[in-house]
Amino acid sequence: MTNDNTLTNKRIRLRIPKEYHQEPVISRLVSDYSLTVNISAAILGSDAIGDGWFDLDLQGTSPQIDNALIYLNDLDLEIWDESETDIW
């Protein structure tokens, strides 16, 4: 039986369109949802042309992670759940 306060990890790949490059999307995962976020890989051009891609390791309780994913979905960002498969 899992406890709502048990820490869990979730790996996702997130596409952030260029119109969100000036928004603190990843920072809000930490400040608003109290997650620990590790960026394991990223592609974001220095000239901010095109979309950014981030491989994120999220750590928090299941409710914190679920609420953060709702936030990302509400922004209409593309999210791939990579927790189930190890592609590296």
Summary of the structure (lengths in Angstrom):
residues: 88
radius of gyration: 13.2
end to end distance: 30.1
largest distance: 48.0
contacts: 211
relative contact order: 0.32
helix: 26%
strand: 36%
